[in-house]
Amino acid sequence: MSGQSSRRTVLKGAALAGAAGLGVAACSTESKLGHAGVPTPTAPVALGAPEEIPVGGAKLYREQKVVVSCPAEGQYKAFSAQCTHAGCVLDKIEDNEGNCPCHGSRFDVTTGKALRGPATVPLPAVPVRVENGRLVAGPETAAPKA
């Protein structure tokens, strides 16, 4: 009977080791989008007046999970504001660097590039345009949600 008992112990140990491995994989820095299941808007989202973004600067739309920069007058670039490491939403922008409050990743909000880890993958680009005097981010489909 001790043979069966030790076999069960080995099987239980193997199962626990497998579960622990899944936990480590879930927090891997090699993940392309971390826990950001849908990192970009799936429908158009109204953001506000384009004039709110200074030329050479950027603005974080935390609720909409989008960051928009203005490299030149009338030109806009947008990126997901969800960190590509664990999916946390950026909390602030300083000197055109977006900060992830969860693990300290930093991103260039004018290019999306990861500047400091644990994130290594850039922020995904988001289509952005001016419609009826306001910025709209996301795919072009129906009228944007206000």
Salt bridges, closest charged atoms under 4 A:
GLU52 OE1 - LYS59 NZ 2.63
GLU94 OE2 - LYS92 NZ 3.86
GLU97 OE1 - ARG106 NE 3.02
GLU131 OE2 - ARG129 NE 2.70
